[in-house]
Amino acid sequence: MDGAVPSDILPAAEKAFGDRLPEARRFAELLVTDGVVRGLIGPREAPRIWERHLLNCAVVAELIPSGASVVDVGSGAGLPGMVLAVARPDLSVTLVEPLARRTAFLSEAVTALGLERTLVIRARAEECVGKIPLADVVTARAVAPLDRLAGWCLPLTAIGGRLLAMKGASAAAEIAKHAEALAQLGAGTPSVRACGEALLAEPTTVVEIVREREAARPRKAGGRRGR
């Protein structure tokens, strides 16, 4: 496989990536070759790398303002962080990933594609709090349930910034289930956004959460004590 765009989705790819399509093709080639060999994506995913992965991630860019700083948590094979860095060279992207074999692949891909505004950090999200600048946007794809994900991501998000969590059909149910926990973490009212409706047969579902304030501090048990 060489990362070529299937003819039936070429128009969508051209719209999603514009003049960055050659770089997107190169990243697709890395995913279906080195990415498969290193176990970052399954062999069955390679034939559908464009429609299921690259385009699915690229359309999230429509929710990100020009020149924003982005932290991608649990980057894995670079989905969506690397895809956003390829599609949007105006963004400053930090890829946070704890596994060495994945960060090695990401670092090599960043160099191969000449992504000068993209940084790879080997760490867990919670280890980055206070060590990297707060981001305008934090992204994540298929990382964890929404309450745990927000617990990791919102502390990396600037007040007024947003967490964009790529989710499936259960997005609304997750929001309802974890509403109280999200509020405790300083989140505003979450919303479900459909990205790429004009390009994709199945638009990408994203839970958008604005960080409105600092997380609530847990109360100490027992209240005040007398002497």
Disulfide bonds with the S-S distance in Angstrom:
none
